[in-house]
Amino acid sequence: MTAAIEAVELYRFYRAGEEETLALRGVSVRVDAGELVAVVGPSGSGKSTLLACLAGLDEPDGGLVRIGGLRLSHRPERERAAMRARGIGMVFQTDNLLPHLTVAGNVDLAQRLAGRANRPYRDRLLAELGIASRAGALATTLSGGEAARAGLAVALAAEPAVLLADEPTGELDDTTEGSVLALLHSRARAGTAVLIVSHSPAVAATADRRVDLVDGRVRDE
Ligand SMILES: Nc1ncnc2c1ncn2[C@@H]1O[C@H](COP(=O)(O)OP(=O)(O)OP(=O)(O)O)[C@@H](O)[C@H]1O
């Protein structure tokens, strides 16, 4: 089966003056449709770097990234951005909402950028996430839990095959974390490939599979 998203032998170096950091040292990861994978590891182990490369926001120095069998890495930024808008939803640590737009407006914009305007789907999504009543609210007026759900709605706006999430439950209380996790699992069951970077034991414990990163390498079981 073709992986929904895969990293093959990724390398990423950072150079700051004399100092060189090997953030990724040959990392291979795949996530299939319908799977929820948790990437865990100590601070500085390369998790954010891996996520940025998987999303095509950063270019690896070696190795490659494919989404749905198509190479994403080593392409002009414009092409990567187009592939990302259509195929990848992202949830960031800080929310990805534009403050001057409403919740519905934020979702509409993400759909338009992907060329996939679809109001019935948008409304279903907001209802499924339990924030339909906040559709007309400006992003700045949301509570932390509402903003997390709205961010997830933006990430899922264009029905991406792949969902990448960086600490999606980092700022949430246990109850809200549980419901956001349940939503991510239900998206995975519906066929989305979900990869979550997290420090949370609850996220790692419920994942279908767990990938441990240590010093820029995947630790073998
Ligand atoms: N832009 C950069 N320039 C130089 N070094 C960097 C840069 N970004 C990351 N690094 C270094 O690369 C290594 C991996 O960083 P990364 O942010 O991927 O780790 P992480 O596992 O996401 O950490 P955390 O859990 O603290 O967010 C670290 O040693 C970090 O200092």
Ligand as a Chemical Component Dictionary entry (heavy atoms), coordinates in Angstrom:
data_LIG
# 
_chem_comp.id                   LIG 
_chem_comp.type                 NON-POLYMER 
_chem_comp.pdbx_formal_charge   0 
_chem_comp.three_letter_code    LIG 
# 
loop_
_chem_comp_atom.comp_id 
_chem_comp_atom.atom_id 
_chem_comp_atom.alt_atom_id 
_chem_comp_atom.type_symbol 
_chem_comp_atom.charge 
_chem_comp_atom.model_Cartn_x 
_chem_comp_atom.model_Cartn_y 
_chem_comp_atom.model_Cartn_z 
_chem_comp_atom.pdbx_ordinal 
LIG N1  N1  N 0 16.605 27.157 13.069 1  
LIG C1  C1  C 0 17.483 26.465 13.796 2  
LIG N2  N2  N 0 18.789 26.811 13.825 3  
LIG C2  C2  C 0 19.696 26.109 14.538 4  
LIG N3  N3  N 0 19.408 24.999 15.259 5  
LIG C3  C3  C 0 18.109 24.599 15.269 6  
LIG C4  C4  C 0 17.083 25.304 14.545 7  
LIG N4  N4  N 0 15.905 24.673 14.757 8  
LIG C5  C5  C 0 16.171 23.625 15.563 9  
LIG N5  N5  N 0 17.498 23.563 15.867 10 
LIG C6  C6  C 0 18.179 22.548 16.693 11 
LIG O1  O1  O 0 17.843 21.264 16.150 12 
LIG C7  C7  C 0 17.593 20.325 17.177 13 
LIG C8  C8  C 0 16.174 19.765 17.029 14 
LIG O2  O2  O 0 15.236 20.804 17.282 15 
LIG P1  P1  P 0 13.652 20.573 17.218 16 
LIG O3  O3  O 0 12.999 21.897 17.438 17 
LIG O4  O4  O 0 13.305 19.832 15.991 18 
LIG O5  O5  O 0 13.409 19.621 18.507 19 
LIG P2  P2  P 0 12.065 19.219 19.240 20 
LIG O6  O6  O 0 12.159 17.753 19.503 21 
LIG O7  O7  O 0 10.895 19.680 18.439 22 
LIG O8  O8  O 0 12.148 20.034 20.597 23 
LIG P3  P3  P 0 10.974 20.598 21.579 24 
LIG O9  O9  O 0 10.276 19.396 22.140 25 
LIG O10 O10 O 0 11.745 21.364 22.602 26 
LIG O11 O11 O 0 10.075 21.474 20.733 27 
LIG C9  C9  C 0 17.799 21.061 18.491 28 
LIG O12 O12 O 0 19.125 20.789 18.924 29 
LIG C10 C10 C 0 17.638 22.522 18.128 30 
LIG O13 O13 O 0 18.408 23.342 18.958 31 
# 
loop_
_chem_comp_bond.comp_id 
_chem_comp_bond.atom_id_1 
_chem_comp_bond.atom_id_2 
_chem_comp_bond.value_order 
_chem_comp_bond.pdbx_ordinal 
LIG N1  C1  SING 1  
LIG C1  N2  SING 2  
LIG C1  C4  DOUB 3  
LIG N2  C2  DOUB 4  
LIG C2  N3  SING 5  
LIG N3  C3  DOUB 6  
LIG C3  C4  SING 7  
LIG C3  N5  SING 8  
LIG C4  N4  SING 9  
LIG N4  C5  DOUB 10 
LIG C5  N5  SING 11 
LIG N5  C6  SING 12 
LIG C6  O1  SING 13 
LIG C6  C10 SING 14 
LIG O1  C7  SING 15 
LIG C7  C8  SING 16 
LIG C7  C9  SING 17 
LIG C8  O2  SING 18 
LIG O2  P1  SING 19 
LIG P1  O3  DOUB 20 
LIG P1  O4  SING 21 
LIG P1  O5  SING 22 
LIG O5  P2  SING 23 
LIG P2  O6  DOUB 24 
LIG P2  O7  SING 25 
LIG P2  O8  SING 26 
LIG O8  P3  SING 27 
LIG P3  O9  DOUB 28 
LIG P3  O10 SING 29 
LIG P3  O11 SING 30 
LIG C9  O12 SING 31 
LIG C9  C10 SING 32 
LIG C10 O13 SING 33 
# 
